[in-house]
Amino acid sequence: MGILRFLLLSLLSLRTLAEDPPQEPTQSPALSVQISTSFPSSEIFGVKLINNHPTLAVLSIANNEAFPISVVFIGGSLWTRPNTPSSPPVPQIVRNLTTTRYNAVEIPAGEKESVEYRFTTELQPQELVLNLAAVLRGEGGEVVTVPAFNETVAVVEAEMGFFDPQIIFLYLFLLALFAGTIYFIYSTWIATLFPASKKPRAGKDASRARKSTSGSKTVDPADQVGVADGTDGPAVNSGAKTYDESWIPEGHLQRPGARRVKSGKRRE
């Protein structure tokens, strides 16, 4: 029952903080506690909440009591800015942030501890009021809500770098799409205007021609015998014999001598 009652009191404290317009108290009337909040990733121009990126807030809690206190919850909310043309006249809540529970964070008397709180936003770029609060527990078990931060912040989109994986994937996709479009145009219209020339068929005839060309022997001009003009016949080699005479009959080896033809006397 004690734990249930403690949780109900904590939720009621956070609900009361979310329903009431944010104010700027720096101390709790029940506990002598001071809280200062810093953002390590903030810039000189103010706090920026980057969408889809965790924002780190460091709460420095100073316990000025004579007894230790414990940090139970830290939560927050985003509100519209008052007295702006685009905002309603009465501040309205835009988004409740994540509530983080702390089990073993105890701050001794007169000491100061730092507690980290992370949250993520996903909103349209705009300026809002960030309200953070810490739920603390005193010596007697009482639960007190202490405001920790209440200032204007800017919600911005993440900067897109050249080496961002999403940008690299987008570039590769666009490059592939462009290359596919160019290939389609070339194969559909340009290739039909310039037909490819027919190449000689590489078959047995080509291989035989290469073999005969590479295996042919060059003939010495001194061993060649010219052919008389007007006669047909191959050139005869007059040099060394390139055949075996033992297989040829002797009658064929002897060349017949030239016959002399006697011309008859001319009759008177």
Order of alpha helices (4+ residues) and beta strands (2+ residues): alpha-beta-beta-beta-beta-beta-beta-beta-beta-beta-beta-alpha-alpha-alpha
